[in-house]
Amino acid sequence: MQFSTVFFALAALASVAVAVPTTSEPTFSAIISDAEMAHWLANTDAELTFIGEPFNPLIKRSAQTTTVTYCTKRVGPICGGSCSVYQGGATCLATPGTVCIAATNDIGFCDAAGCNGDCSDLASCGTGLNGGFCYTPGTASILVSTA
Protein backbone atom coordinates (compact mmCIF):
# COMPACT_ATOMS: atom_id res chain seq x y z
CA MET A 1 0.00 0.00 0.00
CA GLN A 2 2.84 2.36 0.86
CA PHE A 3 4.49 1.67 -2.52
CA SER A 4 1.39 2.66 -4.49
CA THR A 5 1.01 5.91 -2.50
CA VAL A 6 4.63 6.89 -3.26
CA PHE A 7 4.18 5.92 -6.90
CA PHE A 8 1.06 8.09 -7.30
CA ALA A 9 2.78 11.02 -5.53
CA LEU A 10 5.76 10.77 -7.89
CA ALA A 11 3.45 10.49 -10.90
CA ALA A 12 1.58 13.61 -9.77
CA LEU A 13 4.86 15.53 -9.38
CA ALA A 14 6.04 14.40 -12.82
CA SER A 15 2.83 15.57 -14.45
CA VAL A 16 3.19 18.97 -12.77
CA ALA A 17 6.77 19.27 -14.06
CA VAL A 18 5.65 18.41 -17.58
CA ALA A 19 2.80 20.93 -17.45
CA VAL A 20 5.11 23.87 -16.71
CA PRO A 21 5.12 26.04 -19.85
CA THR A 22 8.45 26.75 -21.48
CA THR A 23 9.38 30.02 -23.07
CA SER A 24 11.56 30.25 -26.11
CA GLU A 25 14.25 32.86 -26.61
CA PRO A 26 12.95 35.81 -28.67
CA THR A 27 14.48 36.17 -32.10
CA PHE A 28 17.07 38.87 -32.61
CA SER A 29 15.87 41.97 -34.42
CA ALA A 30 18.29 43.96 -36.57
CA ILE A 31 15.94 46.94 -36.60
CA ILE A 32 17.92 49.58 -34.75
CA SER A 33 17.31 53.19 -33.80
CA ASP A 34 18.63 56.16 -35.74
CA ALA A 35 21.04 56.85 -32.86
CA GLU A 36 22.35 53.25 -32.90
CA MET A 37 22.86 53.43 -36.67
CA ALA A 38 24.69 56.78 -36.40
CA HIS A 39 26.88 55.38 -33.60
CA TRP A 40 27.82 52.31 -35.63
CA LEU A 41 28.62 54.42 -38.71
CA ALA A 42 30.75 56.82 -36.65
CA ASN A 43 32.75 54.02 -35.02
CA THR A 44 33.24 51.39 -37.70
CA ASP A 45 36.41 50.82 -39.66
CA ALA A 46 34.42 49.37 -42.56
CA GLU A 47 34.72 50.98 -45.98
CA LEU A 48 31.47 52.98 -46.33
CA THR A 49 29.66 54.06 -49.49
CA PHE A 50 26.60 56.29 -49.08
CA ILE A 51 23.70 56.11 -51.54
CA GLY A 52 20.25 57.68 -51.59
CA GLU A 53 19.51 60.82 -49.59
CA PRO A 54 22.47 62.47 -47.82
CA PHE A 55 23.10 60.96 -44.39
CA ASN A 56 23.17 63.54 -41.61
CA PRO A 57 22.42 62.22 -38.11
CA LEU A 58 21.74 65.77 -36.88
CA ILE A 59 18.75 66.31 -39.17
CA LYS A 60 15.41 64.80 -38.17
CA ARG A 61 14.37 62.16 -40.68
CA SER A 62 11.00 61.83 -42.34
CA ALA A 63 8.82 59.07 -40.91
CA GLN A 64 8.97 57.37 -44.31
CA THR A 65 12.77 57.35 -44.49
CA THR A 66 14.70 54.18 -43.74
CA THR A 67 18.45 53.82 -43.29
CA VAL A 68 19.85 50.44 -44.34
CA THR A 69 23.49 49.41 -43.97
CA TYR A 70 24.54 46.24 -45.77
CA CYS A 71 28.02 44.76 -45.80
CA THR A 72 30.07 42.13 -47.63
CA LYS A 73 32.03 40.51 -44.79
CA ARG A 74 31.41 38.77 -41.50
CA VAL A 75 34.15 37.82 -39.07
CA GLY A 76 32.69 36.07 -36.03
CA PRO A 77 30.05 38.41 -34.60
CA ILE A 78 31.34 41.43 -36.55
CA CYS A 79 29.80 42.80 -39.74
CA GLY A 80 32.10 44.84 -41.96
CA GLY A 81 34.20 44.83 -45.08
CA SER A 82 32.72 47.05 -47.77
CA CYS A 83 29.40 48.48 -46.57
CA SER A 84 26.79 50.55 -48.36
CA VAL A 85 24.48 52.89 -46.49
CA TYR A 86 21.13 53.68 -48.12
CA GLN A 87 18.88 56.37 -46.72
CA GLY A 88 15.55 57.04 -48.39
CA GLY A 89 12.10 55.75 -49.12
CA ALA A 90 10.61 52.71 -50.81
CA THR A 91 12.86 51.00 -53.36
CA CYS A 92 14.45 47.72 -54.36
CA LEU A 93 18.22 47.80 -53.88
CA ALA A 94 20.60 45.57 -55.84
CA THR A 95 22.89 44.15 -53.14
CA PRO A 96 24.92 41.23 -54.54
CA GLY A 97 27.51 39.85 -52.12
CA THR A 98 25.70 41.06 -49.01
CA VAL A 99 26.20 38.91 -45.89
CA CYS A 100 24.90 41.17 -43.11
CA ILE A 101 22.31 43.94 -42.75
CA ALA A 102 20.97 46.44 -40.20
CA ALA A 103 18.15 48.93 -40.75
CA THR A 104 16.12 51.57 -38.93
CA ASN A 105 12.81 50.04 -40.12
CA ASP A 106 11.81 46.54 -41.14
CA ILE A 107 12.95 45.60 -44.64
CA GLY A 108 12.88 42.49 -46.81
CA PHE A 109 15.98 40.76 -48.13
CA CYS A 110 15.96 38.33 -51.02
CA ASP A 111 18.31 35.77 -52.57
CA ALA A 112 17.60 36.90 -56.15
CA ALA A 113 17.92 40.18 -58.02
CA GLY A 114 14.95 42.52 -58.32
CA CYS A 115 13.59 41.64 -54.86
CA ASN A 116 12.59 38.18 -56.12
CA GLY A 117 13.33 34.63 -55.04
CA ASP A 118 13.21 33.56 -51.42
CA CYS A 119 12.74 36.62 -49.22
CA SER A 120 12.70 37.16 -45.46
CA ASP A 121 12.01 40.14 -43.27
CA LEU A 122 14.73 41.63 -41.10
CA ALA A 123 12.53 41.57 -38.01
CA SER A 124 12.76 37.76 -38.12
CA CYS A 125 16.57 37.72 -38.03
CA GLY A 126 17.89 34.27 -37.19
CA THR A 127 21.53 35.13 -36.39
CA GLY A 128 22.24 38.42 -34.70
CA LEU A 129 25.64 40.09 -34.90
CA ASN A 130 27.28 42.95 -32.98
CA GLY A 131 25.99 46.45 -33.58
CA GLY A 132 22.45 45.25 -34.27
CA PHE A 133 23.31 43.54 -37.56
CA CYS A 134 21.75 40.34 -38.89
CA TYR A 135 23.70 37.61 -40.69
CA THR A 136 22.07 37.32 -44.14
CA PRO A 137 24.36 35.29 -46.44
CA GLY A 138 23.34 35.10 -50.08
CA THR A 139 21.39 38.35 -50.09
CA ALA A 140 21.11 39.71 -53.64
CA SER A 141 18.51 42.45 -53.16
CA ILE A 142 16.80 44.42 -50.40
CA LEU A 143 13.20 45.66 -50.46
CA VAL A 144 12.79 48.94 -48.61
CA SER A 145 9.17 49.92 -48.05
CA THR A 146 7.68 53.04 -46.53
CA ALA A 147 8.09 53.01 -42.78
For each residue, the residues with C-beta under 8 A, 3 or more apart:
1: 4 5
2: 5 6
3: 6 7
4: 1 7 8
5: 1 2 8 9
6: 2 3 9 10
7: 3 4 10 11
8: 4 5 11 12
9: 5 6 12 13
10: 6 7 13 14
11: 7 8 14 15
12: 8 9 15 16
13: 9 10 16 17
14: 10 11 17 18
15: 11 12 18 19
16: 12 13 19 20
17: 13 14 20
18: 14 15
19: 15 16
20: 16 17
21:
22:
23:
24:
25:
26:
27: 124 125 126
28: 125 126 127 128 134
29: 122 123 125 128
30: 101 102 103 122 125 128 129 132 133 134
31: 103 104 105 106 122 123 132
32: 36 37 40 102 103 104 131 132
33: 36 37 104
34: 37 38 57 61 67 104
35: 38 39 57
36: 32 33 39 40 131 132
37: 32 33 34 40 41 57 67 69 102 104 132
38: 34 35 41 42 57
39: 35 36 42 43
40: 32 36 37 43 44 69 102 131 132
41: 37 38 44 48 55 57 69 85
42: 38 39 57
43: 39 40
44: 40 41 48 80 83 131
45: 80
46: 71 79 80 81 82 83
47: 81 82 83
48: 41 44 83 84 85
49: 82 83 84 85
50: 54 55 84 85 87
51: 84 85 86
52: 86 87 88 91
53: 65 87 88
54: 50 87
55: 41 50 67 85 87
56: 59
57: 34 35 37 38 41 42
58:
59: 56
60:
61: 34 65 67 87 104
62: 65 89
63: 147
64: 89 90 146 147
65: 53 61 62 87 88 89 147
66: 86 87 88 89 103 104 105 107 144 145 147
67: 34 37 55 61 85 86 87 103 104
68: 85 86 87 93 101 102 103 104 107 142 144
69: 37 40 41 83 84 85 86 101 102 103 133
70: 83 84 86 93 95 98 100 101 139 142
71: 46 74 79 80 81 82 83 84 98 99 100 101 133
72: 81 82 83 97 98 99
73: 79 80 81 82 99 100
74: 71 78 79 80 99 100 129 135 137
75: 78 80
76:
77: 129 130
78: 74 75 129 130 131
79: 46 71 73 74 83 99 100 102 129 130 131 133 135
80: 44 45 46 71 73 74 75 83
81: 46 47 71 72 73
82: 46 47 49 71 72 73
83: 44 46 47 48 49 69 70 71 72 79 80
84: 48 49 50 51 69 70 71 95
85: 41 48 49 50 51 55 67 68 69
86: 51 52 66 67 68 69 70 91 93 142 144
87: 50 52 53 54 55 61 65 66 67 68
88: 52 53 65 66 91 144
89: 62 64 65 66 144 146
90: 64 144 145 146
91: 52 86 88 144
92: 114 115 141 142 143 144
93: 68 70 86 141 142 143 144
94: 113 140 141
95: 70 84 98 109 139 140 141 142
96: 113 140
97: 72
98: 70 71 72 95 101 109 136 139 140 142
99: 71 72 73 74 79 135 136 137 138 139
100: 70 71 73 74 79 129 133 134 135 136
101: 30 68 69 70 71 98 107 109 122 133 134 136 139 142
102: 30 32 37 40 68 69 79 131 132 133 134
103: 30 31 32 66 67 68 69 106 107 122 144
104: 31 32 33 34 37 61 66 67 68
105: 31 66 144 145 147
106: 31 103 121 122 123 145
107: 66 68 101 103 121 122 142 143 144 145
108: 115 119 120 121 122 142 143 145
109: 95 98 101 119 120 121 122 136 139 141 142 143
110: 115 116 117 118 119 120 139 140 141 142 143
111: 117 118 119 138 139 140
112: 116 117 118 140 141
113: 94 96 116 140 141
114: 92 141
115: 92 108 110 119 141 142 143
116: 110 112 113 119 141
117: 110 111 112 140
118: 110 111 112
119: 108 109 110 111 115 116 143
120: 108 109 110 124 136
121: 106 107 108 109 124
122: 29 30 31 101 103 106 107 108 109 125 134
123: 29 31 106
124: 27 120 121
125: 27 28 29 30 122 128 134 135 136
126: 27 28 134 135
127: 28 134 135
128: 28 29 30 125 132 133 134 135
129: 30 74 77 78 79 100 132 133 134 135
130: 77 78 79 133
131: 32 36 40 44 78 79 102
132: 30 31 32 36 37 40 102 128 129
133: 30 69 71 79 100 101 102 128 129 130
134: 28 30 100 101 102 122 125 126 127 128 129
135: 74 79 99 100 125 126 127 128 129
136: 98 99 100 101 109 120 125 139
137: 74 99
138: 99 111
139: 70 95 98 99 101 109 110 111 136 142
140: 94 95 96 98 110 111 112 113 117
141: 92 93 94 95 109 110 112 113 114 115 116
142: 68 70 86 92 93 95 98 101 107 108 109 110 115 139
143: 92 93 107 108 109 110 115 119
144: 66 68 86 88 89 90 91 92 93 103 105 107
145: 66 90 105 106 107 108
146: 64 89 90
147: 63 64 65 66 105
